[in-house]
Amino acid sequence: MKYQILLSAFTLILFSCNKEPVNVVTYIPAPIGLNGSESSLHKADDGSIYISWIETGENDSSELLLSKLNNDNTWSESQTIATGDNWFLNWADFPSVVSFGNNLAAHYLEKSASDTYAYDVKLTISNDDGNSWRAAITPHTDSTNTEHGFVSKVALDDNSFLSIWLDGRQMAYAEQDSTIAKQMTLRGAIFDSQGNVKNEYLLDDRVCDCCQTDVAMTEEGPIVIYRDRSDTEIRDVYYVKLVDGLWTEPKAIYNDNWEIKGCPVNGPAISTKANSVAIAWFTVANNLPSVKVVFSNNNGETFNEPIEIGDVTPLGRVDVEMLEDNSALVSWMDTVEGRTSIQLQRVAKNGKLSNIITLAESSESRSSGFPRMVVKDNLAYITWTKVNEGNKLSIETAIVNTDLIE
């Protein structure tokens, strides 16, 4: 039987045997007004935590902003990464920041033509902790007015990072050549701290059109996860790894055999710790919505059997972070008694599940986006979009003491 711990409006209080209260969740004010959305978090190797988000203004103007967590768990004054009036804004295809050495890299999306899904990825790099940013570059070199997005990034070393994205160039190529299939591809490239391209890759030539990608580093190298698309419309989660300079062949994390004619807009999430890997994803195989987690003890060479978590009617939108004991904290959105909420659960490699914590009420609408989290010293820092009255959006942040989730 699963038990839920419900949060109050400010701080969740549990009582120990001696009746002294301890905080499991503490809500901290975000540095964002009522027009902020699409927030994401990143933890640097030195422990610094960054939050990025978009604020929209009049005349379709957009601004990508950055803030750094202070030692007292308040957010610093925001810094502007980039601005524009022709950006592509999407609840599921959101910007993010990654650090590598003393550098930061951020991305956003910019319209390339009037077609709804004609947009490019724009990458920009800071060499001074976000105080200034280089002119944006486009990581893909095809120059087609097609979809490019759902980016993930990871540091390779102090002077380079890997960026992965979904790339729709074959849609345009197929218009000129009937032998080319109209299908989304997964591509990537390595960049140095000056924004120079070091290598470009085609990772998979047929993938799901609009599910998030994710990438993390193992002791062996980077591992990329994404939702694949077979010729028979099976859209299970796959992965590739960069080993000794070569990418492995795409391989299923697990064969759910979820057959779906359209894209579910629900990508997987990955977290690593030394040679351990945890991956979470959403599936509706056999018409049963569920969130699953797998672990690997060998850098993703093999995975154990999936552990099913969740509660009633999960909507997916998952994230996962490994903890110090090699268990994993998973977040997802669920519908419980007709109310949508953000849920948390701790999962051990042996399949042991903690109580479920309801972090916050949310909305199943697209505008509520995808909650994101990072972990530092077993404290989970989480951000999500709150849908207020009149569909006005704001961003929330909280700290969860994972040691108190049992």
C-alpha positions as CSV (number, residue, x, y, z in Angstrom):
1,M,0.0,0.0,0.0
2,K,1.3,3.4,-0.9
3,Y,1.1,6.4,1.5
4,Q,1.2,10.0,0.5
5,I,2.7,12.9,2.4
6,L,0.8,16.1,1.6
7,L,2.6,19.5,1.7
8,S,1.3,22.6,3.3
9,A,1.4,26.0,1.5
10,F,4.8,26.8,2.8
11,T,6.8,24.0,4.5
12,L,6.1,20.3,5.0
13,I,6.5,19.4,8.7
14,L,7.0,15.8,9.9
15,F,7.4,14.9,13.5
16,S,10.1,12.6,14.9
17,C,9.7,10.3,17.9
18,N,10.6,13.2,20.2
19,K,8.0,15.4,18.5
20,E,10.6,17.9,17.3
21,P,9.5,19.2,13.8
22,V,11.9,18.7,10.8
23,N,11.5,20.2,7.4
24,V,11.2,17.8,4.5
25,V,10.4,20.5,1.9
26,T,11.2,24.2,2.1
27,Y,9.8,26.6,-0.5
28,I,12.1,29.5,-1.5
29,P,11.1,32.6,-3.5
30,A,12.1,32.4,-7.1
31,P,13.7,35.5,-8.7
32,I,10.9,35.7,-11.4
33,G,7.8,37.7,-11.9
34,L,4.3,36.6,-13.1
35,N,5.5,36.4,-16.8
36,G,8.2,33.8,-16.2
37,S,8.1,30.2,-17.5
38,E,10.2,27.3,-18.9
39,S,12.6,27.2,-15.9
40,S,15.4,24.7,-15.7
41,L,18.2,24.0,-13.2
42,H,21.9,23.0,-13.5
43,K,24.5,22.0,-10.9
44,A,28.1,22.7,-11.7
45,D,31.0,20.5,-10.7
46,D,31.9,23.0,-8.0
47,G,28.4,22.7,-6.5
48,S,27.1,26.0,-7.8
49,I,23.4,25.8,-8.8
50,Y,21.9,27.9,-11.6
51,I,18.3,28.5,-12.6
52,S,17.4,29.7,-16.1
53,W,14.0,30.8,-17.4
54,I,12.3,32.9,-20.0
55,E,10.3,36.1,-19.4
56,T,8.0,37.4,-22.1
57,G,7.2,41.1,-22.6
58,E,5.2,43.2,-25.0
59,N,5.4,42.9,-28.8
60,D,6.5,39.2,-28.6
61,S,9.8,40.1,-26.9
62,S,11.5,37.3,-25.0
63,E,14.4,37.3,-22.5
64,L,16.5,34.3,-21.3
65,L,17.6,35.0,-17.8
66,L,20.0,33.3,-15.3
67,S,20.3,33.4,-11.5
68,K,22.7,31.6,-9.1
69,L,21.8,30.2,-5.7
70,N,23.5,32.0,-2.8
71,N,24.9,30.3,0.2
72,D,21.8,31.2,2.2
73,N,19.5,29.5,-0.4
74,T,18.3,32.7,-1.9
75,W,18.6,33.5,-5.6
76,S,21.0,36.1,-6.9
77,E,20.0,39.1,-8.9
78,S,19.1,37.9,-12.4
79,Q,21.5,38.2,-15.4
80,T,20.4,38.4,-19.0
81,I,21.7,35.7,-21.3
82,A,19.9,36.8,-24.5
83,T,16.9,38.7,-25.8
84,G,14.9,38.5,-29.0
85,D,11.5,39.2,-30.7
86,N,11.4,36.1,-33.0
87,W,11.9,33.3,-30.6
88,F,10.1,29.9,-30.6
89,L,8.5,29.5,-27.2
90,N,7.2,26.0,-26.3
91,W,6.1,24.5,-23.0
92,A,8.0,21.2,-23.8
93,D,11.0,22.6,-25.7
94,F,12.7,24.7,-23.1
95,P,16.1,26.4,-22.7
96,S,18.8,25.2,-20.3
97,V,22.3,26.0,-19.1
98,V,25.3,23.8,-18.7
99,S,28.7,24.5,-17.1
100,F,32.1,23.2,-18.3
101,G,35.2,24.3,-16.4
102,N,34.9,28.1,-15.8
103,N,32.4,28.4,-18.7
104,L,28.7,28.3,-19.2
105,A,26.7,27.4,-22.3
106,A,23.0,28.2,-22.8
107,H,20.6,27.6,-25.6
108,Y,17.3,29.0,-26.8
109,L,15.1,28.6,-30.0
110,E,14.7,31.2,-32.8
111,K,12.2,31.1,-35.6
112,S,13.7,30.6,-39.0
113,A,10.6,31.0,-41.2
114,S,6.8,31.5,-40.9
115,D,6.0,27.8,-40.6
116,T,4.9,26.9,-37.1
117,Y,7.7,24.4,-36.5
118,A,10.5,26.1,-38.5
119,Y,13.0,27.1,-35.8
120,D,16.7,26.9,-35.1
121,V,18.8,26.1,-32.0
122,K,20.9,29.0,-30.8
123,L,23.9,28.4,-28.5
124,T,25.7,31.1,-26.6
125,I,28.7,30.8,-24.3
126,S,29.9,32.8,-21.3
127,N,33.5,32.6,-20.2
128,D,32.9,34.8,-17.1
129,D,30.2,33.1,-15.0
130,G,27.3,34.6,-16.9
131,N,28.4,38.3,-16.8
132,S,28.8,38.4,-20.6
133,W,27.8,36.1,-23.4
134,R,29.3,35.5,-26.9
135,A,27.3,36.0,-30.1
136,A,25.0,33.1,-30.6
137,I,25.9,30.3,-32.9
138,T,23.7,27.6,-34.6
139,P,24.9,24.1,-33.9
140,H,23.3,22.5,-37.0
141,T,24.7,23.4,-40.4
142,D,21.8,22.3,-42.7
143,S,20.2,25.7,-43.1
144,T,16.7,24.2,-43.6
145,N,13.6,25.9,-42.3
146,T,12.6,22.9,-40.3
147,E,12.3,21.9,-36.6
148,H,15.5,21.8,-34.5
149,G,15.1,21.6,-30.8
150,F,14.7,19.5,-27.6
151,V,18.4,20.1,-26.8
152,S,20.4,18.5,-24.0
153,K,24.0,19.4,-23.1
154,V,26.8,17.9,-20.9
155,A,30.4,18.9,-20.1
156,L,33.1,16.7,-21.6
157,D,36.0,18.5,-19.9
158,D,36.9,22.0,-18.7
159,N,37.1,23.3,-22.3
160,S,34.3,21.5,-24.3
161,F,30.8,20.3,-24.1
162,L,28.5,18.0,-26.1
163,S,25.1,19.2,-27.4
164,I,22.4,16.9,-28.6
165,W,19.2,17.9,-30.5
166,L,16.3,16.7,-32.6
167,D,16.9,17.7,-36.2
168,G,14.2,17.9,-38.9
169,R,16.4,18.5,-42.0
170,Q,15.3,15.3,-43.7
171,M,11.8,16.8,-43.9
172,A,13.2,19.4,-46.2
173,Y,15.5,17.1,-48.1
174,A,12.5,14.7,-48.8
175,E,10.7,17.6,-50.6
176,Q,13.5,17.5,-53.2
177,D,14.2,13.8,-53.2
178,S,11.5,11.2,-53.0
179,T,13.9,8.5,-51.9
180,I,14.5,10.3,-48.6
181,A,12.1,9.5,-45.8
182,K,10.4,12.3,-43.9
183,Q,11.6,11.6,-40.4
184,M,13.2,13.3,-37.5
185,T,16.8,12.6,-36.7
186,L,18.9,12.8,-33.6
187,R,22.2,14.7,-34.0
188,G,24.9,16.1,-31.9
189,A,28.1,18.1,-31.9
190,I,31.1,19.0,-29.6
191,F,31.9,22.6,-29.0
192,D,34.9,24.3,-27.4
193,S,34.8,27.3,-25.0
194,Q,35.0,29.7,-28.0
195,G,32.0,28.1,-29.7
196,N,34.0,26.3,-32.4
197,V,32.6,23.0,-33.6
198,K,35.0,20.1,-33.0
199,N,32.9,17.2,-34.2
200,E,29.4,16.6,-35.6
201,Y,27.4,13.4,-35.4
202,L,24.3,11.7,-36.7
203,L,23.2,9.5,-33.7
204,D,19.9,8.0,-35.0
205,D,18.2,8.6,-38.3
206,R,14.6,8.0,-37.1
207,V,13.4,9.2,-33.7
208,C,10.2,10.5,-32.1
209,D,9.4,14.0,-33.3
210,C,9.0,16.1,-30.2
211,C,10.1,14.3,-27.0
212,Q,12.9,15.7,-24.8
213,T,16.4,14.2,-25.0
214,D,18.8,13.9,-22.1
215,V,22.5,13.2,-21.7
216,A,24.9,12.5,-18.8
217,M,28.5,11.5,-18.2
218,T,29.6,8.1,-17.0
219,E,33.1,7.0,-16.2
220,E,33.2,5.6,-19.7
221,G,31.9,8.7,-21.5
222,P,28.6,10.4,-22.3
223,I,25.3,8.5,-22.6
224,V,22.4,10.0,-24.6
225,I,18.8,8.9,-24.1
226,Y,15.7,9.7,-26.2
227,R,12.4,8.3,-27.5
228,D,12.9,6.2,-30.7
229,R,10.4,5.6,-33.5
230,S,10.2,2.3,-35.3
231,D,8.7,1.7,-38.7
232,T,5.7,0.2,-36.9
233,E,5.3,3.3,-34.6
234,I,6.8,1.7,-31.5
235,R,8.2,4.6,-29.5
236,D,10.3,3.2,-26.7
237,V,13.2,4.8,-25.0
238,Y,16.6,4.2,-26.6
239,Y,20.2,5.2,-25.8
240,V,23.6,5.6,-27.5
241,K,27.1,6.0,-25.9
242,L,30.3,7.6,-27.0
243,V,33.0,5.0,-26.3
244,D,36.6,5.5,-27.4
245,G,35.6,8.2,-29.9
246,L,32.8,6.1,-31.5
247,W,29.1,6.1,-31.0
248,T,27.4,2.8,-30.2
249,E,24.4,1.6,-32.2
250,P,21.0,2.7,-30.9
251,K,19.6,0.2,-28.3
252,A,16.4,0.1,-26.3
253,I,16.6,0.7,-22.6
254,Y,13.6,-1.7,-22.3
255,N,11.1,-3.0,-24.8
256,D,7.8,-1.6,-23.6
257,N,6.5,-1.9,-27.1
258,W,4.4,1.3,-26.8
259,E,2.7,1.7,-30.1
260,I,1.4,5.3,-30.6
261,K,0.7,7.0,-33.9
262,G,1.7,10.5,-32.7
263,C,4.4,11.9,-30.5
264,P,3.5,11.8,-26.8
265,V,5.8,14.8,-26.0
266,N,7.1,13.0,-23.0
267,G,10.9,12.4,-23.0
268,P,13.1,10.4,-20.6
269,A,15.5,11.6,-17.9
270,I,18.9,10.3,-16.9
271,S,21.3,10.8,-13.9
272,T,24.7,9.2,-13.3
273,K,27.1,8.8,-10.4
274,A,30.5,7.2,-11.2
275,N,29.6,4.0,-13.1
276,S,26.0,4.0,-11.9
277,V,23.1,5.1,-14.2
278,A,19.5,5.8,-13.4
279,I,16.9,6.4,-16.1
280,A,13.2,7.3,-15.7
281,W,10.6,7.4,-18.4
282,F,6.8,7.5,-19.1
283,T,4.9,4.9,-21.1
284,V,1.4,3.9,-21.9
285,A,2.2,0.5,-23.2
286,N,-0.9,-1.8,-23.1
287,N,-3.0,1.3,-22.4
288,L,-1.6,1.5,-18.9
289,P,0.1,4.8,-18.0
290,S,3.1,4.3,-15.8
291,V,6.5,5.7,-14.8
292,K,9.4,3.3,-14.9
293,V,13.0,3.4,-13.6
294,V,16.0,1.3,-14.5
295,F,19.5,1.2,-13.0
296,S,22.9,0.2,-14.4
297,N,26.0,-0.6,-12.5
298,N,28.3,-0.7,-15.6
299,N,28.1,2.7,-17.2
300,G,24.9,1.8,-19.1
301,E,26.3,-1.3,-20.8
302,T,23.4,-3.3,-19.4
303,F,20.3,-2.4,-17.3
304,N,18.2,-4.2,-14.7
305,E,14.5,-4.9,-15.0
306,P,12.3,-1.7,-14.8
307,I,10.9,-0.7,-11.4
308,E,7.4,0.8,-11.8
309,I,6.6,3.7,-9.6
310,G,3.9,6.3,-9.4
311,D,0.5,6.4,-8.0
312,V,-2.8,6.7,-9.8
313,T,-2.8,8.1,-13.3
314,P,0.7,9.4,-14.1
315,L,1.1,12.0,-16.8
316,G,4.8,11.6,-17.1
317,R,7.0,14.7,-17.4
318,V,9.7,12.9,-15.5
319,D,13.0,13.9,-14.0
320,V,15.5,11.8,-12.0
321,E,18.6,12.4,-9.8
322,M,20.9,9.9,-8.2
323,L,21.6,10.2,-4.5
324,E,24.7,9.5,-2.4
325,D,23.5,5.9,-1.6
326,N,23.0,5.2,-5.3
327,S,19.2,5.3,-4.9
328,A,17.3,7.7,-7.2
329,L,14.8,10.5,-6.6
330,V,12.2,10.6,-9.3
331,S,9.7,13.4,-10.0
332,W,6.7,13.2,-12.3
333,M,3.2,14.6,-12.7
334,D,0.2,12.5,-11.6
335,T,-3.6,12.8,-11.4
336,V,-4.9,11.9,-7.9
337,E,-8.6,12.2,-7.2
338,G,-9.1,14.4,-10.2
339,R,-6.3,16.8,-9.2
340,T,-3.0,17.1,-11.0
341,S,0.1,17.3,-8.8
342,I,3.9,17.0,-8.8
343,Q,5.0,13.8,-7.1
344,L,8.4,12.7,-5.7
345,Q,9.5,9.2,-4.8
346,R,12.8,7.7,-3.7
347,V,13.7,4.4,-5.5
348,A,16.4,1.9,-4.4
349,K,18.2,-0.3,-6.8
350,N,16.6,-3.3,-5.1
351,G,13.2,-2.0,-6.0
352,K,12.3,-0.6,-2.5
353,L,10.1,2.5,-2.8
354,S,9.6,5.3,-0.4
355,N,6.4,7.0,0.5
356,I,5.2,9.4,-2.2
357,I,5.5,13.1,-1.5
358,T,3.1,15.5,-3.2
359,L,5.3,18.5,-3.8
360,A,2.7,20.9,-5.2
361,E,-0.6,21.0,-6.9
362,S,-0.2,21.7,-10.6
363,S,-2.2,21.7,-13.9
364,E,-2.3,19.1,-16.6
365,S,-2.4,21.9,-19.1
366,R,0.7,22.2,-21.4
367,S,1.6,25.6,-19.9
368,S,2.5,23.9,-16.6
369,G,5.6,22.5,-18.3
370,F,8.1,20.1,-17.0
371,P,9.4,20.2,-13.4
372,R,13.2,20.1,-13.2
373,M,15.6,19.2,-10.4
374,V,19.2,18.9,-9.3
375,V,20.7,17.3,-6.2
376,K,23.5,18.6,-3.9
377,D,24.4,16.9,-0.7
378,N,21.2,14.9,-0.8
379,L,19.2,18.1,-1.0
380,A,17.0,18.2,-4.1
381,Y,16.4,21.7,-5.6
382,I,13.3,21.7,-7.8
383,T,11.6,24.2,-10.0
384,W,8.3,24.2,-11.8
385,T,5.8,26.5,-13.5
386,K,2.7,27.4,-11.6
387,V,-0.5,28.2,-13.6
388,N,-2.3,31.1,-11.8
389,E,-5.7,32.6,-12.3
390,G,-6.2,33.9,-15.8
391,N,-3.5,31.5,-17.0
392,K,-0.8,33.8,-15.8
393,L,2.4,31.9,-15.2
394,S,5.0,32.1,-12.5
395,I,7.9,29.9,-11.4
396,E,8.3,28.2,-8.1
397,T,11.4,26.7,-6.4
398,A,11.8,24.4,-3.4
399,I,14.4,22.4,-1.5
400,V,13.6,18.8,-0.5
401,N,15.6,17.0,2.1
402,T,15.8,13.5,0.6
403,D,17.2,12.0,3.8
404,L,13.8,12.4,5.3
405,I,11.9,10.6,2.5
406,E,11.3,7.1,3.8
